[in-house]
Amino acid sequence: MRVDINLASQPYEDRRKFWLRWGSPLLILGLLTLWLLYSVISGLIVAYKDTALIRAREAQIASRDQEKAGAEALLNLPQNRNTRDRSQFLNDLFQRKAFSWTRVFEDMEQVMPARLHVVSIHPEMGDGNQLLIKLQVAGESRERALELVRRMEASKRFQQTHIATEHLLQGQGGDNVEFEINAQYVPEEPKSAKESRGGGF
């Protein structure tokens, strides 16, 4: 049997060699394209869900702000001012009464580094009924005060701790420097409150 091939009209092609050379890169490129499409689609779905969640939270915040503004407007009416002032006074009184000097000194003892001592502690109420502490300490070096700030930040009882002022004492009574450290104090929750939420043993 004789087969005539006209190379002028049908040039010879080595398809096996072509697929051996380019098949693997084309397959990898195709898989990479599919993976990129999957990543883009997944990212768009996640972004859509996040956007919807953010809008829902913003709507909740706007609703709460509106309720708060309405309640404040009601309390600011002339006939309600006495009730508002009395409520604020009682809330401040309860917050101050909940302040335990013994507990504060116990918490300070746990974070106080060596060769640094407390000169004075002054508690006060901040915005949002946050309990703020102005702490005056003295010691031999600035590094001790920085160590105290780090320890206070690492504890569960103090937040937003920072050095407000710093004064040189020139060796008065063995102390070389004095600092005023401000922090937000987070008192330990009473055991009864934990048990009411099911967190007690």
C-alpha positions in Angstrom: 0.0 0.0 0.0 1.4 3.4 -1.0 0.5 6.7 0.7 1.2 9.9 -1.1 1.9 13.0 1.0 2.1 16.4 -0.5 4.4 18.3 1.8 3.7 21.5 -0.1 -0.1 21.5 0.8 0.2 19.6 4.2 3.5 20.5 6.0 4.7 17.9 8.4 4.0 18.6 12.1 5.5 16.7 15.0 2.5 17.0 17.4 3.9 14.7 20.0 7.0 16.9 20.3 4.9 20.0 20.5 2.7 18.6 23.4 5.8 17.3 25.2 7.4 20.7 25.1 4.3 23.0 25.7 1.7 20.7 27.3 3.0 21.0 30.9 3.4 24.8 30.9 0.0 25.2 29.3 -1.5 22.9 32.0 0.2 24.9 34.8 -0.9 28.2 33.2 -4.5 26.9 33.0 -4.5 25.7 36.6 -3.0 29.0 37.7 -5.7 30.9 35.9 -8.4 28.9 37.5 -6.8 29.4 40.9 -6.6 33.2 40.3 -10.3 33.3 39.2 -11.3 31.3 42.3 -9.3 33.7 44.6 -10.9 36.8 43.0 -14.4 35.4 43.2 -13.8 34.3 46.9 -12.4 37.7 47.7 -15.4 39.5 46.2 -17.8 37.3 48.1 -16.0 37.9 51.4 -15.8 41.7 50.6 -19.6 41.7 49.9 -20.3 39.9 53.2 -18.0 42.3 55.1 -19.6 45.3 53.5 -23.1 44.1 54.4 -21.9 43.4 58.0 -20.4 46.9 58.3 -23.6 48.5 57.0 -25.6 46.5 59.5 -23.3 47.6 62.4 -23.4 51.2 61.2 -27.2 51.1 61.2 -27.2 49.7 64.7 -24.8 52.4 65.9 -26.9 55.1 64.2 -30.0 53.7 65.9 -28.3 53.7 69.3 -27.0 57.2 68.8 -30.5 58.3 67.9 -31.9 56.7 71.1 -29.1 58.3 73.2 -29.8 61.7 71.7 -33.5 61.3 72.4 -32.8 60.3 76.0 -30.4 63.2 76.5 -32.9 65.6 75.0 -35.5 64.3 77.4 -33.2 64.6 80.4 -32.2 68.1 79.4 -35.8 69.4 79.6 -36.2 71.9 82.4 -38.6 69.7 84.3 -36.1 66.8 84.2 -32.9 68.5 85.1 -33.1 67.8 88.8 -33.6 64.1 88.1 -30.6 64.1 85.7 -28.3 65.9 88.1 -29.3 63.6 91.0 -28.8 60.5 88.8 -25.4 61.6 87.7 -24.5 62.4 91.3 -25.6 59.0 92.5 -23.7 57.2 89.7 -20.5 59.1 90.5 -21.0 58.2 94.2 -21.5 54.5 93.4 -18.4 54.5 91.2 -16.3 56.1 93.9 -17.7 53.8 96.6 -16.7 50.8 94.4 -13.1 52.0 94.4 -11.1 49.8 96.8 -7.8 51.2 98.0 -6.7 47.8 99.3 -7.3 46.2 95.9 -5.4 49.0 94.1 -2.4 48.7 96.4 -2.4 44.9 95.9 -2.5 45.3 92.2 0.3 48.0 92.3 2.4 45.7 94.5 2.3 43.0 91.8 3.6 45.3 89.0 5.9 47.6 91.0 9.6 47.0 90.1 12.4 47.2 92.6 13.9 50.5 93.7 10.7 52.4 92.7 8.0 53.5 95.2 4.6 55.2 95.2 4.5 58.8 96.4 0.8 59.3 95.9 -2.3 57.9 94.2 -5.2 60.1 93.1 -8.3 58.5 91.6 -10.8 60.4 89.5 -13.8 59.7 87.2 -13.2 60.2 83.5 -15.6 60.3 80.6 -18.0 57.3 80.3 -17.6 56.5 84.1 -14.0 55.3 83.5 -11.9 55.2 86.7 -8.6 57.1 86.1 -5.6 56.9 88.4 -2.9 59.6 88.6 0.1 57.8 90.1 3.2 59.6 91.4 6.3 57.5 91.8 9.9 58.1 92.6 13.1 56.1 92.1 16.6 55.9 91.0 16.2 55.9 87.2 13.9 56.5 84.3 14.2 52.8 83.2 12.4 51.8 86.4 9.4 54.0 85.5 9.4 52.6 82.0 9.4 49.1 83.4 6.5 50.0 85.6 4.5 51.3 82.6 5.2 48.1 80.7 4.1 45.9 83.6 1.0 47.9 84.1 0.1 47.6 80.4 0.7 43.9 80.6 -1.6 43.5 83.6 -5.4 43.2 83.4 -6.0 46.0 85.9 -4.5 48.9 84.0 -5.0 50.3 80.5 -3.7 53.3 78.5 -0.8 53.7 80.8 1.7 56.5 80.1 4.1 58.9 81.8 2.6 62.4 82.0 5.4 64.3 83.7 9.0 63.7 84.8 11.1 65.7 87.3 14.7 65.4 88.4 15.2 65.3 92.2 19.0 65.5 92.4 19.3 62.6 94.8 16.7 63.7 97.4 16.3 60.8 99.9 18.0 58.3 97.5 15.5 59.2 94.7 16.9 60.7 91.5 13.7 61.2 89.5 10.0 61.5 90.1 7.2 60.6 87.6 3.5 61.1 87.2 1.9 58.1 85.5 -1.7 58.2 84.3 -3.7 55.0 83.7 -7.2 53.8 83.4 -7.9 51.3 86.3 -10.1 48.3 85.6 -11.2 46.8 88.9 -11.7 43.1 89.2 -15.3 42.1 88.7 -17.1 41.0 91.9 -17.5 37.3 92.2 -21.3 37.6 92.5 -21.4 39.3 89.1 -19.3 36.6 87.5 -21.6 33.9 89.0 -24.7 35.7 87.8 -23.3 35.4 84.3 -22.5 31.7 84.8 -18.7 32.3 85.0 -18.3 31.2 88.6 -17.5 27.8 90.0 
